[in-house]
């Protein structure tokens, strides 16, 4: 019962949905970069994919940190800094 209220609040929060959409896009790009590394016959393309993977991992860490912070702020009694 209480979970329905939380789900409804989550679904109606555009910032929350945008963070998860960004996470999904970064994860998809990361999977493609990893596939290019694994299956590319061109060493330059594989090297470029490794660089892209490193950049995407930094972006993923940033987005996941923002999601964790947003989850904490949504909790009842959450402290504001």
Backbone as CSV, one residue per row, in Angstrom:
resi,resn,N_x,N_y,N_z,CA_x,CA_y,CA_z,C_x,C_y,C_z
1,UNK,0.817,-1.192,0.000,0.000,0.000,0.000,0.859,1.254,0.000
2,UNK,1.809,1.339,0.920,2.699,2.485,0.962,3.597,2.533,-0.247
3,UNK,3.930,1.369,-0.792,4.784,1.308,-1.973,4.136,1.937,-3.182
4,UNK,2.809,1.843,-3.270,2.103,2.464,-4.385,2.271,3.971,-4.365
5,UNK,2.248,4.566,-3.174,2.421,6.005,-3.061,3.831,6.413,-3.484
6,UNK,4.822,5.638,-3.080,6.205,5.943,-3.448,6.379,5.811,-4.955
7,UNK,5.821,4.745,-5.556,5.927,4.553,-6.999,5.275,5.703,-7.753
8,UNK,4.107,6.150,-7.281,3.418,7.253,-7.942,4.247,8.531,-7.844
9,UNK,4.864,8.770,-6.696,5.701,9.960,-6.531,6.930,9.873,-7.427
10,UNK,7.512,8.702,-7.538,8.694,8.514,-8.384,8.352,8.759,-9.846
11,UNK,7.241,8.239,-10.279,6.849,8.365,-11.681,6.485,9.793,-12.050
12,UNK,6.060,10.602,-11.077,5.643,11.963,-11.395,6.780,12.971,-11.263
13,UNK,7.977,12.537,-10.905,9.112,13.433,-10.707,9.976,13.451,-11.969
14,UNK,9.894,14.517,-12.769,10.646,14.542,-14.028,12.161,14.514,-13.841
15,UNK,12.674,15.115,-12.771,14.119,15.099,-12.539,14.588,13.679,-12.251
16,UNK,13.813,12.945,-11.468,14.123,11.555,-11.130,14.138,10.699,-12.402
17,UNK,13.118,10.879,-13.220,13.032,10.120,-14.470,14.167,10.483,-15.417
18,UNK,14.556,11.751,-15.444,15.654,12.184,-16.312,16.977,11.548,-15.881
19,UNK,17.214,11.453,-14.579,18.438,10.808,-14.098,18.493,9.349,-14.528
20,UNK,17.375,8.652,-14.415,17.358,7.246,-14.806,17.462,7.079,-16.326
21,UNK,16.900,8.015,-17.067,17.043,7.965,-18.528,18.498,8.200,-18.924
22,UNK,19.164,9.129,-18.232,20.577,9.382,-18.509,21.418,8.160,-18.153
23,UNK,21.109,7.526,-17.020,21.826,6.303,-16.622,21.681,5.230,-17.685
24,UNK,20.467,5.060,-18.164,20.226,4.036,-19.182,21.004,4.332,-20.468
25,UNK,21.037,5.593,-20.869,21.764,5.966,-22.091,23.265,5.731,-21.929
26,UNK,23.806,6.078,-20.762,25.238,5.880,-20.530,25.557,4.388,-20.496
27,UNK,24.708,3.593,-19.847,24.952,2.147,-19.796,24.903,1.530,-21.190
28,UNK,23.988,1.995,-22.028,23.892,1.481,-23.396,25.146,1.854,-24.192
29,UNK,25.592,3.101,-24.081,26.798,3.532,-24.779,28.025,2.768,-24.274
30,UNK,28.059,2.496,-22.988,29.164,1.739,-22.400,29.206,0.318,-22.966
31,UNK,28.059,-0.311,-23.081,28.007,-1.662,-23.647,28.491,-1.661,-25.098
32,UNK,28.120,-0.639,-25.860,28.560,-0.555,-27.254,30.068,-0.327,-27.341
33,UNK,30.608,0.517,-26.464,32.059,0.749,-26.467,32.808,-0.530,-26.114
34,UNK,32.286,-1.282,-25.168,32.925,-2.544,-24.801,32.865,-3.553,-25.949
35,UNK,31.744,-3.568,-26.665,31.618,-4.475,-27.807,32.591,-4.080,-28.917
36,UNK,32.751,-2.759,-29.143,33.704,-2.312,-30.166,35.123,-2.713,-29.805
37,UNK,35.457,-2.658,-28.518,36.795,-3.096,-28.096,36.999,-4.577,-28.385
38,UNK,35.981,-5.337,-28.065,36.095,-6.794,-28.153,36.106,-7.294,-29.597
39,UNK,35.297,-6.684,-30.453,35.098,-7.236,-31.782,35.738,-6.444,-32.919
40,UNK,36.359,-5.317,-32.621,36.945,-4.498,-33.677,38.221,-5.145,-34.201
41,UNK,38.358,-5.128,-35.514,39.580,-5.648,-36.131,40.608,-4.540,-36.290
42,UNK,40.156,-3.302,-36.144,41.041,-2.149,-36.284,41.592,-1.769,-34.905
43,UNK,42.900,-1.842,-34.707,43.474,-1.514,-33.395,43.202,-0.069,-32.962
44,UNK,43.146,0.849,-33.942,42.856,2.246,-33.611,41.429,2.413,-33.101
45,UNK,40.498,1.703,-33.708,39.104,1.777,-33.267,38.952,1.162,-31.874
46,UNK,39.663,0.082,-31.626,39.606,-0.551,-30.307,40.209,0.366,-29.249
47,UNK,41.277,1.048,-29.596,41.905,1.986,-28.668,40.977,3.163,-28.372
48,UNK,40.342,3.678,-29.417,39.394,4.777,-29.224,38.213,4.324,-28.357
49,UNK,37.788,3.093,-28.527,36.691,2.558,-27.712,37.104,2.426,-26.248
50,UNK,38.379,2.111,-25.998,38.871,2.049,-24.608,38.840,3.424,-23.953
51,UNK,39.228,4.431,-24.696,39.193,5.807,-24.185,37.740,6.217,-23.920
52,UNK,36.862,5.886,-24.855,35.441,6.201,-24.680,34.870,5.474,-23.469
53,UNK,35.269,4.217,-23.276,34.795,3.458,-22.130,35.200,4.138,-20.823
54,UNK,36.429,4.607,-20.739,36.896,5.279,-19.525,36.081,6.539,-19.253
55,UNK,35.800,7.308,-20.290,34.992,8.520,-20.132,33.561,8.176,-19.714
56,UNK,33.018,7.121,-20.297,31.649,6.713,-19.960,31.560,6.188,-18.528
57,UNK,32.607,5.522,-18.057,32.601,5.050,-16.667,32.584,6.220,-15.685
58,UNK,33.283,7.287,-16.020,33.246,8.490,-15.181,31.837,9.077,-15.188
59,UNK,31.219,9.135,-16.364,29.852,9.657,-16.464,28.865,8.787,-15.699
60,UNK,29.037,7.479,-15.796,28.147,6.570,-15.082,28.284,6.752,-13.573
61,UNK,29.506,6.900,-13.101,29.727,7.131,-11.674,29.038,8.414,-11.226
62,UNK,29.140,9.470,-12.038,28.499,10.747,-11.705,26.984,10.600,-11.624
63,UNK,26.403,9.940,-12.605,24.946,9.770,-12.634,24.477,8.902,-11.472
64,UNK,25.192,7.819,-11.193,24.789,6.958,-10.080,24.908,7.681,-8.738
65,UNK,25.910,8.548,-8.610,26.042,9.340,-7.385,24.858,10.294,-7.247
66,UNK,24.451,10.917,-8.345,23.290,11.808,-8.307,22.011,11.041,-7.964
67,UNK,21.885,9.832,-8.483,20.711,9.007,-8.180,20.700,8.633,-6.703
68,UNK,21.854,8.226,-6.177,21.915,7.886,-4.740,21.569,9.086,-3.878
69,UNK,22.055,10.262,-4.249,21.737,11.475,-3.493,20.247,11.780,-3.570
70,UNK,19.661,11.616,-4.739,18.226,11.867,-4.897,17.408,10.855,-4.096
71,UNK,17.854,9.607,-4.077,17.157,8.593,-3.279,17.202,8.950,-1.804
72,UNK,18.356,9.421,-1.349,18.468,9.797,0.065,17.538,10.967,0.383
73,UNK,17.515,11.982,-0.496,16.669,13.153,-0.254,15.190,12.792,-0.212
74,UNK,14.816,11.722,-0.892,13.413,11.316,-0.941,12.973,10.605,0.332
75,UNK,13.919,10.157,1.140,13.572,9.424,2.354,12.984,10.372,3.393
76,UNK,12.018,9.897,4.148,11.454,10.722,5.210,12.534,11.070,6.244
77,UNK,12.580,12.309,6.659,13.534,12.742,7.673,14.949,12.904,7.152
78,UNK,15.134,12.932,5.856,16.480,13.069,5.288,17.058,14.422,5.655
79,UNK,18.320,14.419,6.022,18.990,15.652,6.423,19.409,16.437,5.185
80,UNK,19.255,17.731,5.240,19.691,18.612,4.147,20.994,19.282,4.563
81,UNK,21.929,19.337,3.652,23.202,19.979,3.966,23.216,21.382,3.449
